[in-house]
Each structure stands twice: as structure tokens, then as C-alpha cells.
Amino acid sequence: MNAADDIVDGMCEGRIPCESVGPKKTKARKHAILSASGAARWLHCTPSARLEEQFPDTGSEYAAEGTLAHSIAELKVRKKFVEPMGPRTFNTRMNKLKKDGHYSEEMQRCTDDYLDYISKVYMSYKEKPTIAVERKLDYSRYAPEGFGTGDCIIIGSDTLHVIDFKYGKGVIVEVENNPQLMLYGLGAIEIYGKFYNTPNIILTVFQPRAEGDTVKEWKISRDSLVNWGVFTVKPLADQAFKGEGEFKPSPDTCRFCRARYTCRARAKENTALEDFKGIAAPSKAESGEFPKPTLLTDSEVGEVLKKAVDLEKWAADLKEYALTATLAGKVIPGWKAVEGRSKRVFDNMDTAFKDIEAAGYDEAMLYERKPLTLAAVEKTLGKSKFAEVAGKHVVVSAGKPALVQESDKRPPYHPHDAASDFKDVAVK
């Protein structure tokens, strides 16, 4: 056993022990001020890190669901690679997790796929690698008091592999230049760099519920990653830790900021839609030689649409904040909370249906049979089994045109030329 293996054996520090994860006992992970998960935000908008301290981290149903899925994933990986665990111990711990109100069988399929992926990575090493699960990673060399928790770290020979498990499906997470994973990589180098000379770093996002690619890998050299930490992260992190710098609202960075509801910089950004500076140079219209145009130019339309992306989200955030504040007893001038639309439900559907049948109505009238959607069938079978059994029957049709920003990675839409379908057909 080498020195790095000795470190792995003592990995209780910085992880959630499986034994402690169960119904009403799930421990919340503590985050640094300059957390890896929030790095995209504080690297872009440095003052936001300190501004967020004024607001509690209330979490969400999605976050609770993700935490549970992570605990199940950790238990499976730990059993196979890290901690000797008999069936009885494993089942006891798993049954505790299953009692959580957020549990679903889909979590079992997703975490099985995650375990399979880790197993393939592990087996790809020529020699037995070191593997760590839910490892605390300290990157404070680059960001003051910075640390995070790496879901899975595999290191051996010349390669360090950092794997991040994402259970969410609403936000597709990209891996290339992902600051969260890059900070994890720097934290892993701090721990294992003294034992392994690994010039190659592979960062992976495993997102089993995402549309499209569920596994995304990105390779970066150790030198490039360290240079990013020194020359990009460190100066911005120092500003962020002090609460200094310029507020820079944007749709991507504001969406998960705890200060997003009442941030004045975001409000200013979204209430200044009449400001088109830099879109078009001052023209003769502005000098008075010609009447000022009454219609927006195409350039102005493009600029307004960019701002409107966040305007809609900002308005929804304001509404959510105002409702929460009103229910807490605060007064939002011009607004009040009222009871929403009522919903009718049976107190006991089985009993109600029996009474309806007893009144002479056929049971068939009370039910309808309809097939599940393709997505629902895939969810039921699991992606790999679905592809094996029914993949040959799936036909993918072209999607409808949609307007997106230029930064979107999809290629531009080109109207289909119907005539081209018949160019090789002879006319009789």
C-alpha cells in the first residue's frame, strides 16, 4: 500500500458518512464562501459572494432530491471500491435512504449507471488506481478558505480523473471550462500531487437525467489547470472574498444567487431596456437632420431580447419574493396575497368509484387506457435497456425552429428545401 492509499483509508473528513444518512437525518453539506458550486457566479460577479451572506440558504425540493441521489450513489461506490460492506449492512443503509420522501426508483437506475461508468474508468487504468468518494477538496491556495466536495476522484499512473454526479435535469451542465470541476481538480492536485505525477486531468460531468449526452468528459493538462488557478482564479477570488469588484448581472450567473430577488444591480439591468448605447453609432437622426426613427432597428431588437431573457426570470423572482414576504407579514405596497384557485379531489377514489358502480354505472366508464409517452417508457425501462429493447423503433423528427442566443452550441437552422428531396427523381 502506498502513501496515497493511506490517505484514502482515512477519508471520513469532509464527507457525509453513509451511516448517518437516513430519514430526517440527512446532513446538509457546508459550503465555503467561495464555494466550487458557486464559482461561475463569484468569478463573474465578485461582490455577489459577500452579498449572498445576508440571505439564508433555504434549499429546494430539487436540492433535497439531488442530495438523496448523491447519498445513494455514494453508498454504491463506497461498497464496491472503498469500504468492505456485507449485504446486510448495505441493505440496512439503503433501506434508510429509501424511507426519504424524495426517494424514487429512478434514483436506483441512475446511480447504477453512475457506478457502471466509474467502474469502466477504474478498469481503464493499467495499474490499480486510488479512488476516493465524497472527498473534501481544499483549493484555498487559489481562493481564500476555498473548499468543496468531490463526488469521485480516481488517480493513477499519469491521469487524475474528477467525476461530478449531477442528478438534475432542468439545467444541462457542460463540462468544458466548468469552474466547479476545475477547482475540484486543483483541490485534488493539492492532495495527490505529491504522490502522483499526473500531467493529464480528465473532468467529467455525469448527468443521467439530461437530454442528450449523459456523460461529458473534458481533458486539460495539469500545467494549464494550475495556470488558470494562479492567473485567473486567484485575483478574482481575492476580490470576491473581500466583497470588492463590480456587480455584473447576467441570466446565467443570477439564476442561483441567493440575492437575486432584491439585488439592485440586477434591478437596474432589467429596468434599463431603453438604453441601447453601443448598438448603433449616433446618426443624423440624433443630430436633428432627420426625424428619430419610431421603430426599433434589428440591432436594437437583438439587444432587447438579450435583456428580456433575464427580465422574465427577474420578474418571476420578484413575484416569489413578494409572496413570501407578504405571507411573513410584510407589506408590499400595491400587492396582497389571496387564496388561489381551489382544486376538487376525491377523499378516497376507490370508495367513490365503488359508490358510482353501485349506482349502476359500468366500471369501464371510470377508466381510460392510453399508452405511455416515449419519454415515460424510457424512464420506466432505463436508458440503456430502452435502447437495447426499443431503440430500433425510435424515429427522430426535426424540431421546430427556435430562437436562441448566438452562444448556443447548436448549429443555425436552415429551412429544408423540399425540392432537393426530388432532385434525383425522373419526370415522366
HELIX and SHEET records of a PDB file:
HELIX    1   1 ALA A    3  ASP A    9  1                                   7    
HELIX    2   2 CYS A   18  SER A   20  5                                   3    
HELIX    3   3 ALA A   39  HIS A   44  1                                   6    
HELIX    4   4 SER A   48  LEU A   51  1                                   4    
HELIX    5   5 GLU A   52  GLN A   54  5                                   3    
HELIX    6   6 GLU A   61  VAL A   77  1                                  17    
HELIX    7   7 ARG A   78  VAL A   82  3                                   5    
HELIX    8   8 PRO A   87  LYS A   98  1                                  12    
HELIX    9   9 GLU A  105  MET A  123  1                                  19    
HELIX   10  10 PRO A  179  TYR A  192  1                                  14    
HELIX   11  11 ARG A  222  TRP A  228  1                                   7    
HELIX   12  12 GLY A  229  VAL A  233  3                                   5    
HELIX   13  13 LYS A  234  LYS A  242  1                                   9    
HELIX   14  14 PRO A  251  CYS A  254  1                                   4    
HELIX   15  15 ARG A  264  ASN A  270  1                                   7    
HELIX   16  16 LYS A  284  SER A  287  1                                   4    
HELIX   17  17 ASP A  298  LEU A  327  1                                  30    
HELIX   18  18 MET A  349  ALA A  358  1                                  10    
HELIX   19  19 GLU A  363  LEU A  366  5                                   4    
HELIX   20  20 LEU A  374  LEU A  381  1                                   8    
HELIX   21  21 LYS A  383  ALA A  390  1                                   8    
HELIX   22  22 GLY A  391  HIS A  393  5                                   3    
HELIX   23  23 ALA A  418  PHE A  422  5                                   5    
SHEET    1   A 5 THR A 130  ASP A 138  0                                        
SHEET    2   A 5 PHE A 147  GLY A 156 -1                                        
SHEET    3   A 5 THR A 159  PHE A 165 -1                                        
SHEET    4   A 5 ASN A 200  PHE A 206  1                                        
SHEET    5   A 5 VAL A 215  SER A 221 -1                                        
END                                                                             
